[in-house]
Amino acid sequence: MALNTIDAKMLAKMFLAGAKNLDSKKEWINELNVFPVPDGDTGTNMTLTIMSAAKEVLALGENPDMKSLCKAISSGSLRGARGNSGVILSQLLRGLTRSIKELEVIDIPALTDALDKAVETAYKAVMKPKEGTILTVARGAAEKARGLAEDGVEDMDGFIGRIIEHARYVLSQTPELLPVLKQAGVVDSGGQGLVEVLAGAYDAFLGKEIDYTIADVQEAKRPGAKQDVKAEADIKFGYCTEFIIMLNRTFNIKQELDFKEFLESIGDSIVCVADDDVVKVHVHTNDPGLAIQRALKYGALSNMKIDNMRLEHQEKLFKEAEKKKEEEKETADTGAAPEPAERKPSGFVAVSLGEGMNEIFRGLGVDYVIEGGQTMNPSTADMLDAIEKVNADTVYILPNNKNVILAANQAAQLVKDKKIIVIPTKTVPQGITAVINFVPDLSAEENVAVMSEEISNVKTGEVTYAVRDTQIEDKVIRQGDYMGIGDAGILTVGSDLSEITLGMVDAMMDDDMELISIYYGSDVDEADAENIKQAVEEKYSGCDVELQYGGQPIYYYIVSAE
């Protein structure tokens, strides 16, 4: 018999099925990224967001009540939210669950109201909502639900089915709303992710057989990883590097052996497992960029993770020393409570990428650096953890990536014991400029004004490579081309790294620029970077030119002009 209401048990199944369906499609959704850069991550961000909630839902057992279920979905997705698409998804879920949490069962009018509330909440969370995105698809679904309800539709099966059908139609129209999608020949990736969540949920409602188990997609043990940290002196290769290659060309036995031989030439602890159209790779190396660059010849990369094992070892020794120190204090039986660290008026959290960039921030006085940014957007929970570790009355967050700002804002709203200020830095150079211009003697309001003014004067360019053929505006891009990407789009494209970098700098410059900072990545030799610096100095003799090691993956050069 057809169901015309949804109880908590059914809603839990629908939510888990939606999460599973999104997880199964995440790599395909990643490939919908407009810019053909190797860090398209919408599918990954949305999956990590919804899986954070899915784990909390599973913990409730087979017969949750509606209120507990809604809390698990809302709080889990809120804290696990990553990237703009993940934050918007969490806000959609937050609005929906707020509307139904006091109900025993959900009927068509209640579901209609919940979809309206979901859209309202998500739109409020975005400062400048853009149409042609996940927001448009969500609003289209809610409007269709309202129309069907007003027409007197009473069959829940048909009601949900027609909503999803309309959501797919709205998704297909997103290229008409965003020309950049149309030119790239893709639909909006966030909207596609939302449709996959809805489709999976509908399958569960229809009673299709679904495996509801949820793997730990974020913290699964890495193949080949050691459980015990080796002594630092014995760590020959310092970076534990892993990723998955989504093959787009043949990867036969000979190529697999050649790839393994290459990995052996740059590292050890190698795991390379090919399975149909994916290859799982793990290697310990001193140059992760070499492994990444070679792997990109075979396809796009996902699930990238680079850990500094020497740093992990140092942190382990530090923690052991601290523990020993605390134990010695306790055995001394002095009766005196340990003195807490002195609370500061102000502190900083910065999102960064690359060993060199991290050290620059620390050297400027940033209290806590979250590694990730462009290659792996940190979650709201990551932000909250960092904020907790900064013992200050006011904590400034520097997202340093436009896709991290929403998660930072979301974290700021959840903190009650400190004043949290998000400076909306969109690039690492903007973040560096913000910290440099912070004046401890000024009020928080004055510092926000100063930092915001200064970051508006910073232009940023990034040099990376294309992972697929496409055309954006008037630029024809081939897989493997180098691209110089500025604040407003792609500035230069070609096959010569030096030419593309220098051309990008030329496109960034104007008569007001006084300082050019060049940060070279993990894949660039210092000598080549020095040549770039010298060429820039010769052409722009009126500017100060700085060269620093950034150590960032994927991006050969990050350049700022101000």
C-alpha positions as CSV (number, residue, x, y, z in Angstrom):
1,M,0.0,0.0,0.0
2,A,1.3,3.4,-1.0
3,L,2.5,5.7,1.9
4,N,1.1,9.2,2.1
5,T,3.0,10.2,5.2
6,I,6.7,9.8,6.2
7,D,7.5,8.8,9.8
8,A,10.9,9.2,11.5
9,K,12.0,5.7,10.6
10,M,11.3,6.2,6.9
11,L,12.8,9.7,7.0
12,A,16.1,8.2,8.4
13,K,16.2,5.7,5.6
14,M,15.5,8.3,3.0
15,F,18.3,10.6,4.4
16,L,20.8,7.7,4.5
17,A,19.9,6.6,1.0
18,G,20.3,10.2,-0.3
19,A,23.7,10.4,1.4
20,K,24.8,7.1,-0.2
21,N,23.6,8.1,-3.6
22,L,25.6,11.4,-3.4
23,D,28.6,9.5,-2.2
24,S,28.5,7.2,-5.2
25,K,28.3,10.1,-7.6
26,K,30.8,12.5,-6.0
27,E,33.6,12.0,-8.4
28,W,31.4,12.6,-11.4
29,I,30.0,15.8,-9.6
30,N,33.6,16.9,-9.0
31,E,34.2,16.7,-12.8
32,L,31.4,19.2,-13.4
33,N,33.7,22.0,-12.1
34,V,33.7,24.9,-14.6
35,F,37.4,25.6,-14.4
36,P,39.4,22.6,-15.5
37,V,41.7,22.7,-12.5
38,P,42.8,19.6,-10.5
39,D,41.0,20.6,-7.3
40,G,37.3,20.5,-8.3
41,D,35.7,19.4,-5.1
42,T,32.0,20.1,-5.0
43,G,31.0,16.5,-4.9
44,T,33.6,15.7,-2.2
45,N,32.5,18.7,-0.1
46,M,28.9,17.8,-0.2
47,T,29.6,14.2,0.5
48,L,31.7,14.9,3.6
49,T,29.0,17.3,4.8
50,I,26.1,14.9,4.5
51,M,28.2,11.9,5.7
52,S,29.0,13.8,8.9
53,A,25.2,13.9,9.6
54,A,24.7,10.3,8.3
55,K,27.0,9.0,11.0
56,E,24.9,10.7,13.7
57,V,21.7,9.4,12.2
58,L,23.1,5.8,12.3
59,A,24.0,6.2,15.9
60,L,20.4,6.7,16.8
61,G,19.5,3.1,15.9
62,E,16.7,1.7,13.8
63,N,13.7,3.5,15.5
64,P,14.6,7.2,16.1
65,D,12.1,9.8,17.1
66,M,11.6,12.8,14.8
67,K,13.1,15.3,17.2
68,S,16.3,13.3,17.7
69,L,16.6,12.5,14.0
70,C,16.2,16.2,13.0
71,K,18.8,17.2,15.6
72,A,21.3,14.6,14.2
73,I,20.7,15.7,10.6
74,S,21.0,19.4,11.4
75,S,23.9,19.4,13.9
76,G,25.9,16.7,12.0
77,S,25.7,18.5,8.6
78,L,26.3,21.9,10.2
79,R,29.6,20.8,11.8
80,G,30.7,18.7,8.9
81,A,30.0,21.4,6.3
82,R,32.8,22.1,3.8
83,G,33.0,24.5,1.0
84,N,30.2,26.7,-0.3
85,S,28.1,23.8,-1.6
86,G,28.5,21.9,1.6
87,V,27.5,24.9,3.8
88,I,24.4,25.5,1.6
89,L,23.4,21.9,1.8
90,S,23.7,22.0,5.6
91,Q,21.6,25.1,5.6
92,L,18.9,23.4,3.5
93,L,18.9,20.5,5.9
94,R,18.8,22.8,8.9
95,G,15.8,24.7,7.6
96,L,13.9,21.5,6.6
97,T,14.5,19.8,10.0
98,R,13.5,23.0,11.9
99,S,10.1,22.8,10.2
100,I,9.4,19.1,11.0
101,K,11.1,18.4,14.2
102,E,8.0,18.6,16.4
103,L,5.9,16.4,14.1
104,E,5.1,12.7,14.5
105,V,4.7,12.2,10.7
106,I,5.2,14.3,7.6
107,D,2.3,14.7,5.2
108,I,2.3,16.7,1.9
109,P,1.4,20.1,3.5
110,A,4.2,19.6,6.1
111,L,6.7,18.6,3.5
112,T,5.8,21.6,1.4
113,D,6.3,23.9,4.3
114,A,9.6,22.2,5.2
115,L,10.9,22.7,1.6
116,D,10.0,26.4,1.8
117,K,11.8,26.8,5.1
118,A,14.8,24.9,3.7
119,V,15.1,27.4,0.8
120,E,14.5,30.4,3.0
121,T,17.3,29.3,5.4
122,A,19.8,28.6,2.7
123,Y,19.3,31.9,0.9
124,K,19.7,33.8,4.2
125,A,23.1,32.1,4.7
126,V,24.5,33.4,1.5
127,M,25.4,37.1,1.4
128,K,25.0,37.4,-2.4
129,P,22.9,34.5,-3.6
130,K,23.7,33.6,-7.2
131,E,21.1,32.1,-9.5
132,G,22.0,29.1,-11.6
133,T,23.4,27.2,-8.6
134,I,22.2,24.7,-6.0
135,L,20.0,27.5,-4.5
136,T,18.1,27.8,-7.8
137,V,17.5,24.0,-7.9
138,A,16.3,24.0,-4.3
139,R,14.0,26.9,-4.9
140,G,12.6,25.2,-8.0
141,A,11.9,22.1,-6.1
142,A,10.1,24.0,-3.3
143,E,8.0,26.0,-5.8
144,K,7.0,22.8,-7.5
145,A,5.9,21.3,-4.2
146,R,3.9,24.4,-3.3
147,G,2.1,24.3,-6.7
148,L,1.3,20.6,-6.4
149,A,0.0,21.0,-2.8
150,E,-2.2,23.9,-3.9
151,D,-3.5,21.7,-6.8
152,G,-4.7,19.2,-4.2
153,V,-2.2,16.3,-4.9
154,E,-2.6,13.7,-2.2
155,D,-0.4,10.9,-3.4
156,M,3.0,11.2,-1.7
157,D,4.7,8.9,-4.2
158,G,3.7,11.1,-7.2
159,F,4.3,14.2,-5.2
160,I,8.0,13.5,-4.5
161,G,8.5,12.0,-8.0
162,R,7.2,15.2,-9.7
163,I,9.3,17.4,-7.5
164,I,12.5,15.5,-8.4
165,E,11.5,15.6,-12.1
166,H,11.1,19.4,-11.9
167,A,14.4,19.7,-10.0
168,R,16.1,17.9,-12.8
169,Y,14.6,20.3,-15.3
170,V,15.7,23.3,-13.3
171,L,19.2,21.8,-13.1
172,S,19.2,21.5,-16.9
173,Q,18.4,25.2,-17.2
174,T,21.3,26.4,-14.9
175,P,23.6,27.0,-18.0
176,E,21.0,29.5,-19.2
177,L,21.4,31.4,-16.0
178,L,25.1,31.2,-15.7
179,P,26.9,31.7,-19.1
180,V,30.1,30.3,-17.7
181,L,28.3,26.9,-17.2
182,K,27.0,27.0,-20.8
183,Q,30.4,27.7,-22.3
184,A,31.9,24.9,-20.3
185,G,29.1,22.6,-21.3
186,V,28.2,21.6,-17.8
187,V,25.3,22.0,-15.3
188,D,25.8,23.4,-11.9
189,S,27.7,20.8,-9.8
190,G,26.1,21.8,-6.5
191,G,22.6,21.5,-8.1
192,Q,23.5,18.1,-9.4
193,G,24.6,17.0,-6.0
194,L,21.3,18.1,-4.5
195,V,19.3,16.2,-7.2
196,E,21.3,13.0,-6.4
197,V,20.4,13.4,-2.7
198,L,16.7,13.7,-3.6
199,A,16.9,10.8,-6.0
200,G,18.5,8.5,-3.4
201,A,15.9,9.5,-0.8
202,Y,13.1,8.8,-3.3
203,D,14.5,5.3,-4.0
204,A,14.3,4.6,-0.2
205,F,10.7,5.9,-0.1
206,L,9.8,3.5,-3.0
207,G,11.2,0.6,-1.0
208,K,14.1,-0.2,-3.3
209,E,16.8,-2.4,-1.8
210,I,19.6,-0.2,-0.4
211,D,22.7,-0.8,1.7
212,Y,22.3,1.7,4.5
213,T,25.8,1.1,6.0
214,I,28.0,4.2,5.9
215,A,31.8,3.9,5.6
216,D,34.0,6.4,7.4
217,V,34.8,8.4,4.3
218,Q,36.8,11.0,6.1
219,E,38.9,9.1,8.6
220,A,39.3,5.6,7.0
221,K,42.7,4.1,7.7
222,R,45.1,4.7,4.9
223,P,46.6,1.7,3.1
224,G,50.2,1.2,4.0
225,A,50.1,3.7,6.8
226,K,52.1,2.8,9.9
227,Q,50.3,2.9,13.2
228,D,53.5,3.7,15.1
229,V,55.5,6.8,14.2
230,K,59.1,6.1,13.3
231,A,61.9,8.0,14.9
232,E,62.5,11.2,13.0
233,A,66.0,10.3,12.1
234,D,64.7,7.1,10.4
235,I,62.1,9.0,8.3
236,K,63.9,9.0,4.9
237,F,60.8,10.3,3.1
238,G,58.8,12.9,5.0
239,Y,55.5,13.1,3.3
240,C,52.8,10.4,3.4
241,T,51.0,11.1,0.1
242,E,47.8,9.4,-1.1
243,F,45.2,10.0,-3.8
244,I,42.9,8.2,-6.2
245,I,43.3,8.5,-9.9
246,M,40.0,8.6,-11.8
247,L,41.3,7.1,-15.1
248,N,40.5,8.8,-18.4
249,R,43.0,6.8,-20.5
250,T,44.3,3.2,-20.7
251,F,46.2,2.0,-17.6
252,N,47.4,-1.5,-18.5
253,I,49.8,-3.8,-16.7
254,K,52.9,-2.2,-18.4
255,Q,51.8,1.3,-17.4
256,E,51.0,0.2,-13.9
257,L,54.5,-1.3,-13.6
258,D,56.1,1.9,-15.1
259,F,54.1,4.1,-12.7
260,K,55.2,1.9,-9.7
261,E,58.8,2.1,-10.9
262,F,58.6,5.9,-11.0
263,L,57.1,6.0,-7.4
264,E,59.9,3.7,-6.2
265,S,62.4,6.2,-7.7
266,I,61.0,9.0,-5.5
267,G,59.9,7.2,-2.4
268,D,58.9,4.1,-0.5
269,S,56.0,2.4,1.3
270,I,54.2,2.2,-2.1
271,V,50.7,0.9,-2.6
272,C,49.3,1.1,-6.2
273,V,46.1,-0.8,-6.7
274,A,44.2,-0.5,-10.0
275,D,40.5,-1.4,-10.1
276,D,38.6,-0.8,-13.3
277,D,38.6,2.9,-13.8
278,V,40.3,4.0,-10.6
279,V,43.8,3.6,-9.1
280,K,44.5,3.9,-5.4
281,V,48.0,5.3,-4.7
282,H,50.0,5.6,-1.5
283,V,53.6,6.6,-1.3
284,H,56.1,8.1,1.2
285,T,58.2,10.8,-0.6
286,N,60.0,14.0,-0.1
287,D,58.3,15.5,-3.2
288,P,54.6,14.8,-3.3
289,G,54.3,17.1,-6.4
290,L,56.2,14.7,-8.5
291,A,53.9,11.8,-7.7
292,I,50.8,14.1,-8.3
293,Q,52.2,15.4,-11.6
294,R,52.9,11.9,-13.0
295,A,49.5,10.6,-11.9
296,L,47.7,13.4,-13.7
297,K,48.8,11.9,-17.0
298,Y,46.4,9.1,-16.4
299,G,43.3,11.1,-15.1
300,A,41.9,13.4,-12.6
301,L,42.8,13.0,-8.9
302,S,40.5,12.8,-5.8
303,N,40.8,12.0,-2.1
304,M,44.2,13.8,-2.0
305,K,45.9,13.8,1.3
306,I,49.5,14.8,2.2
307,D,50.8,14.4,5.8
308,N,54.1,15.6,7.1
309,M,55.3,12.6,9.0
310,R,58.3,14.4,10.6
311,L,55.9,17.1,11.9
312,E,53.6,14.3,13.2
313,H,56.6,12.8,15.0
314,Q,57.5,16.1,16.6
315,E,54.0,16.7,17.7
316,K,53.9,13.2,19.2
317,L,57.1,13.8,21.1
318,F,55.7,17.2,22.3
319,K,52.5,15.6,23.5
320,E,54.5,12.8,25.3
321,A,56.7,15.4,27.0
322,E,53.6,17.4,28.0
323,K,52.0,14.3,29.4
324,K,55.1,13.4,31.4
325,K,55.3,17.0,32.7
326,E,51.7,16.8,33.9
327,E,52.3,13.4,35.6
328,E,55.4,14.9,37.3
329,K,53.3,17.8,38.6
330,E,50.7,15.4,40.0
331,T,53.3,13.2,41.8
332,A,54.9,16.3,43.3
333,D,51.8,16.8,45.3
334,T,52.3,20.5,45.7
335,G,48.6,21.1,46.1
336,A,48.8,24.0,43.6
337,A,46.6,23.9,40.5
338,P,48.4,24.4,37.2
339,E,48.4,28.0,36.0
340,P,46.3,28.4,32.8
341,A,47.8,30.0,29.8
342,E,47.2,33.8,29.8
343,R,44.3,34.8,27.7
344,K,45.1,37.3,25.0
345,P,43.0,40.1,23.7
346,S,43.3,38.9,20.1
347,G,44.3,35.8,18.2
348,F,44.3,34.5,14.6
349,V,43.2,31.4,12.7
350,A,44.3,31.1,9.1
351,V,43.6,28.6,6.4
352,S,46.7,27.8,4.4
353,L,48.2,25.3,1.9
354,G,51.8,24.3,1.7
355,E,54.6,24.1,4.2
356,G,56.2,27.4,3.3
357,M,52.8,29.3,3.4
358,N,52.1,27.8,6.8
359,E,55.5,29.0,8.2
360,I,54.9,32.5,6.8
361,F,51.6,32.7,8.7
362,R,53.1,31.3,11.9
363,G,56.0,33.8,11.6
364,L,53.5,36.6,11.3
365,G,52.0,35.6,14.6
366,V,49.0,33.5,13.5
367,D,48.1,31.2,16.4
368,Y,46.6,28.3,14.5
369,V,47.0,27.3,10.9
370,I,44.4,25.0,9.3
371,E,46.0,23.1,6.4
372,G,43.7,22.7,3.4
373,G,42.2,25.7,1.6
374,Q,42.2,25.2,-2.2
375,T,43.0,21.5,-2.2
376,M,40.8,20.4,0.7
377,N,38.3,22.8,2.1
378,P,38.2,22.7,5.9
379,S,34.9,22.0,7.6
380,T,32.9,24.0,10.1
381,A,34.1,21.5,12.8
382,D,37.7,22.1,11.8
383,M,37.1,25.8,12.3
384,L,35.5,25.3,15.7
385,D,38.5,23.1,16.8
386,A,40.9,25.8,15.7
387,I,39.0,28.5,17.5
388,E,38.9,26.5,20.7
389,K,42.7,26.2,20.7
390,V,43.2,29.9,20.4
391,N,43.1,31.4,24.0
392,A,41.9,34.9,23.1
393,D,38.9,37.1,23.7
394,T,38.6,38.0,20.0
395,V,39.6,35.5,17.3
396,Y,40.0,36.6,13.7
397,I,39.5,33.9,11.0
398,L,41.3,34.3,7.6
399,P,39.6,31.8,5.2
400,N,42.0,32.7,2.4
401,N,39.7,31.0,-0.1
402,K,36.3,32.1,-1.4
403,N,35.0,28.5,-0.9
404,V,35.9,28.5,2.8
405,I,34.2,31.8,3.8
406,L,30.8,30.3,4.4
407,A,32.1,27.6,6.6
408,A,34.0,30.2,8.6
409,N,30.9,32.3,9.0
410,Q,29.0,29.3,10.1
411,A,31.6,28.4,12.8
412,A,31.5,32.0,14.0
413,Q,27.8,31.8,14.7
414,L,28.3,28.7,16.8
415,V,30.8,30.1,19.2
416,K,29.5,31.8,22.4
417,D,32.5,32.4,24.6
418,K,34.6,34.4,22.2
419,K,34.1,37.2,19.7
420,I,34.7,35.7,16.3
421,I,35.4,38.0,13.3
422,V,35.7,36.5,9.8
423,I,37.9,38.7,7.5
424,P,36.7,37.6,4.0
425,T,40.1,36.9,2.5
426,K,39.7,35.0,-0.8
427,T,43.4,34.1,-1.3
428,V,46.5,33.4,0.8
429,P,48.2,36.7,-0.2
430,Q,45.1,38.6,1.0
431,G,45.4,36.7,4.3
432,I,49.1,37.6,4.6
433,T,48.3,41.2,3.9
434,A,45.5,41.2,6.5
435,V,47.8,39.9,9.3
436,I,50.5,42.3,8.4
437,N,48.1,45.3,8.8
438,F,46.6,44.2,12.1
439,V,47.4,46.7,14.8
440,P,47.0,45.4,18.4
441,D,46.3,48.9,19.8
442,L,43.3,49.5,17.5
443,S,39.7,48.3,18.4
444,A,38.3,45.2,16.6
445,E,36.1,47.5,14.5
446,E,39.0,49.7,13.4
447,N,41.1,46.6,12.6
448,V,38.4,45.1,10.5
449,A,38.1,48.4,8.5
450,V,41.9,48.6,8.0
451,M,42.3,44.9,7.0
452,S,39.3,45.0,4.7
453,E,40.7,48.1,3.0
454,E,44.1,46.6,2.5
455,I,43.0,43.2,1.2
456,S,40.9,45.1,-1.4
457,N,44.2,46.4,-2.9
458,V,45.7,42.9,-3.4
459,K,45.5,41.2,-6.7
460,T,46.2,37.5,-6.8
461,G,47.2,35.1,-9.6
462,E,47.7,31.4,-9.5
463,V,49.4,29.1,-12.1
464,T,48.1,25.5,-12.4
465,Y,47.3,23.0,-15.2
466,A,44.2,21.9,-17.0
467,V,42.7,18.5,-16.4
468,R,40.4,18.5,-19.4
469,D,39.7,20.2,-22.7
470,T,37.3,23.1,-22.5
471,Q,36.7,26.7,-23.7
472,I,36.2,29.6,-21.3
473,E,35.3,33.0,-22.7
474,D,37.8,33.4,-25.6
475,K,40.3,30.9,-24.4
476,V,40.6,27.4,-25.8
477,I,42.1,25.1,-23.2
478,R,43.7,21.7,-23.8
479,Q,44.3,19.0,-21.2
480,G,47.8,19.6,-19.7
481,D,48.0,23.3,-20.6
482,Y,49.3,25.7,-18.0
483,M,46.8,28.3,-16.9
484,G,47.3,31.6,-15.1
485,I,44.1,32.3,-13.1
486,G,43.4,35.8,-11.7
487,D,40.8,37.1,-9.3
488,A,38.2,37.4,-12.1
489,G,39.0,34.4,-14.3
490,I,41.7,32.8,-16.5
491,L,44.3,35.3,-17.7
492,T,46.7,33.2,-19.7
493,V,46.8,29.7,-21.2
494,G,49.6,27.8,-22.9
495,S,52.2,25.1,-22.9
496,D,55.2,27.0,-21.5
497,L,55.2,27.4,-17.7
498,S,57.4,30.5,-17.6
499,E,55.6,32.3,-20.4
500,I,52.2,31.6,-18.7
501,T,53.5,32.9,-15.4
502,L,55.0,36.0,-16.7
503,G,52.0,36.7,-18.9
504,M,49.8,36.3,-15.9
505,V,51.9,38.9,-14.0
506,D,51.6,41.3,-16.9
507,A,47.8,40.9,-16.9
508,M,47.7,41.7,-13.2
509,M,49.8,44.8,-13.2
510,D,48.7,48.5,-13.3
511,D,50.5,51.8,-12.6
512,D,49.6,51.7,-8.9
513,M,51.4,48.4,-8.0
514,E,54.4,48.7,-5.7
515,L,55.0,45.2,-4.5
516,I,55.0,41.9,-6.3
517,S,55.3,38.7,-4.1
518,I,56.0,35.3,-5.8
519,Y,55.4,32.1,-3.9
520,Y,56.6,29.0,-5.6
521,G,55.1,25.6,-5.1
522,S,56.3,22.1,-4.3
523,D,56.7,21.2,-8.0
524,V,59.0,24.2,-8.8
525,D,62.8,24.2,-8.6
526,E,64.2,27.2,-6.7
527,A,66.4,28.0,-9.7
528,D,63.4,28.2,-12.0
529,A,61.6,30.4,-9.5
530,E,64.7,32.7,-9.3
531,N,64.6,33.1,-13.1
532,I,60.9,34.1,-12.9
533,K,61.8,36.7,-10.1
534,Q,64.6,38.1,-12.2
535,A,62.4,38.5,-15.3
536,V,59.7,40.3,-13.3
537,E,62.3,42.6,-11.7
538,E,63.7,43.5,-15.1
539,K,60.3,44.4,-16.5
540,Y,58.9,46.1,-13.4
541,S,62.0,47.9,-12.1
542,G,59.8,50.3,-10.1
543,C,58.4,47.6,-8.0
544,D,59.8,45.6,-5.1
545,V,59.8,41.9,-6.0
546,E,59.9,39.2,-3.3
547,L,60.3,35.5,-3.8
548,Q,59.4,33.0,-1.1
549,Y,58.9,29.2,-0.9
550,G,55.2,28.5,-0.5
551,G,55.4,24.7,-0.9
552,Q,51.8,24.6,-2.1
553,P,50.7,21.5,-4.2
554,I,49.0,21.8,-7.6
555,Y,49.7,25.5,-8.0
556,Y,53.1,26.1,-9.4
557,Y,53.1,29.8,-8.5
558,I,50.9,32.1,-6.5
559,V,51.6,35.7,-7.2
560,S,50.3,38.8,-5.5
561,A,50.5,42.4,-6.6
562,E,49.6,45.4,-4.4
